[in-house]
Amino acid sequence: MRRRWNKVMSRTRRATLLASAVALASLTLAACGGSGGSTSSSSATASSATGFNAAVTSIVNASDKTGGTLRLGASGDCDSWDGANQYYGWCWDVGRLYSRNLLGFKAAPGAAQFTPDMATDLPKVNSDFTSWTFTLRDGLKWEDGTPVTTADFKYGMERLFATDIFATGAGNYFTCILSTCDASGVPAYKGPYADPKGGLNNIVITDKTITYNLVKPQPEFNWLMALPTAGPVKQSADKGKLYTLHPLSDGPFKFDTYQPGKSVTWVRNPNWDPATDPIRKPKVDKVTLTIFANPDDIDQRVQAGDIDLVADGSIQATFQTKILTDPTLKAQADNPNSGGVRYLVVFQTVAPLTNADCRKAVFYAINKVDLRLARGGTTAGDIAGSMTPGGIAGHESTDAYNPYPNGADFKGDVTKAKEALTACGQPNGFTVNMAYVPGGKADKVLAAAQAALAKVGIIVKPLAGEQASYYSTLIGSPATVVSKNIGLAQAGWGYDYPSVNGFFKSIVSTQAIKPSGTSNYASLSSPTVDQGLQAASTATSTAEAETAGKQVNHGVMDAAVYLPYLWDNEFLYRSPRLTNVYCAAGTQNLYDYVSLGTTDGK
Amino acid sequence: MSSTTPVESDEPLIVDVDVIEVPPEIAGRSLGQIAWRRLRRDKVAMVGGIFIILLIVTAILAPVITKILGIDPYDFHTDLLDPETTFPPGTGGISGEHWLGIEPVSGRDILARVLYGARISLSIAILATIVSVLIGVVLGSIAGFFGGKTDTVISRIMDIFLAFPVLLFSIALLFVFGNVQQLGPFTGVTVRAGLLVVIIGVFSWAYIGRVMRGQVLSLREKEFIDASRSLGAGNGRLLAKELLPNLMAPILVYTTLTIPTNILTEAALSFLGVGIQEPDPSWGKMLSTAQATVQIDPWYMLFPGLAIFISVLAFNLFGDGLRDALDPKSLR
């Protein structure tokens, strides 16, 4: 999900038992602390409202004071402000300001709590999870005063099928369950721009109800209806690709100004009625987001008090070290589990990695401790032996399951690596290109990988990409990977919602393979994995989900195309000016931006 | 002493030749010798010159030095770093084994990387200078000598190149060509360095070109040119045999003064991330990485910064001294 290359934001929606028969929903995710107890402070259980990691489990500076401006800073613009194309986790968090959906997550710390948002209640669902009916609340309005109608929900969903425009969002969760897809995952319905007369017949609307008729069972549909991807869009306000410049708001804030790549401001939406919103309790009058070319600048402004929060979680090394070594500052920081994984893609389409043993040599030789250092040290997360992070069914600790052990200390097993190289016919190693986006940690990850692999003769050459196109047309395009001879690539991933499919579907399923913008970078197509995903989606007990999840995890690791090295932590800092600060699983383990207020009301 | 007898008789005047001495100072000296004497007296320039020699020797001998000291610019020493903050302990990790400390995150030895960085930075700067001097001298001389349309065209080209925002265009070009990994038999840092030599050289020739054009313009009116021409010398001979020797002085000076500019340009490009790539060391790249955390570990920034500063200063001081020594009009 969060395809942020240098930062993984996960949406940890904790599935509490829903009123419906979705038995799968009882995965409990341990707050933001996550699993995998390590030397890092991610498993803190602080119950006080102050101190390091306090916001992980409680509300820091609880206050009812209203007024003022929340000043956010980020080191890059969002991939899109249009929910249909938006994938960055922090952007989904900011989305709580202006974008609502039928369902949502409570504004409370810790585990994600599902709750109706624009729907009156949780949906009625039939016994085989193919028909979901929601009833719309009264009194919902767009920022221009017009009412939010059921037709807007239908249109918002239909838009997703214009996959040529909306390629980078989470649309592929919907396209093949609301329309019939062919073998390569292309839906029959082409979207409202290509097919203005037609429509998505699988969505049936009345004045107040919306029924989604799925072409196949999807017990996790509730999760999907909490994503901003499928939020309502008023057809007369739609501008296709340009809608991102001013998406119409149905939430407490609306877009005021937007200079792409530079700044955004939101002001209160007078047409938002708090009585219709059980989730959001906004405090401030205005929110500003300033985009900085240099991430260190944000940190300096935070320290100076000009910026309240690093919205994309991109605190830099200087500030982080200062925080870790200064007790006063450390008491204002949080280190939650993000539910994401950092990994290297090992492309089996590029020689000599076409040979599995050559790929395994990379797995054995890599030094995960140095990679963790490159990501920022122990606060960056826990060493990962397999893909599934904590909180997802099928997760196993590195001690329990580590199919390519790289030494007892995780610093690389030169002997095993050399054996693998001999087995694949490259005893003296080989040369390979690593794709990455230069800047900050990615350079250091590259250097660490180079140093470790050089020990067995694998020479890693840098292949610099650009932030804007890295995931869409560089490593996200299987043809480009081959033409540019990309053998390795840096990647990170977090779950959209904490289920096996929520994490894995987009990155390892056959269905997720596309000519461009695919997140299954290595085009992994494994029947074991696909079957496991299928089984996980219809699992009716936690045990079933665990079995299916393990099948997926093991299947992915067997293919030796994704090399996980770290289960990510976030490192967050809360300015003392902020009130109602808590780390929410429903907002990617970042602070819940819509709840934040200021101590001085300014 | 000659006799002071008035010459009245018919006797021839006999002079004692042994007594008359020709003072040695009157013997002719070449331009080179004069210049060298004047340069020798310029202490500041000599210090610069000595540093230049030291730098070049160090750069050439970097592999030998690092081997003797038992350090390596590419080896990671992450066990010496604090696992929570990723920084070296104490003052930048300076220790008996790592005289200038170690890099954060990777633990690589800074002294080894500064030495290897010297190789890379100096060779790129010197080669780029040679490229720009060659282009500049040739085009500038042709423009100044032939005048007319040729001069107009070449001068406008020089103006265009002088107007280019060098850094911006270098960055753009390096993005376009940057992922070239192999050119013929060359790979890795050689290809990257070659790319930088060409780009830096191509963007800095115009400055020398203008100077050369000016020099040739004033020289071609001098009488020795007319003399040669009247003896039947063609243009080629005039350019090569008459003008060029007289241009050696300014060529030498501007070469020496362009080198530090090119050191800084390469450092800037590496600083911005488009110059030398991982894992190869470059002073500019080290500065770039170090400045992000200078408040925590200022030592990391100190040494590559000093290296750039000393190199640039040495070349500038020597070049200035050289210019003063070679300029017949300056009073020394």
Interface residues (C-beta under 8 A of the other chain):
Chain A: T39 D296 Q316 A317 T318 Q320 T321 K322 L324 T325 N367 V369 D370 L373 A374 G376 G377 T378 T379 N433 P438 G439 G440 D443 K444 L446 A447 A448 Q450 A451 A452 A454 I459 K461 P462 L463 A464 K484
Chain B: Y74 D75 F76 T78 L81 D82 P83 E84 T85 T86 F87 P104 V105 S106 F175 G178 N179 Q181 G188 G273 Q277 E278 P279 T289 A292 T293 V294 Q295 I296
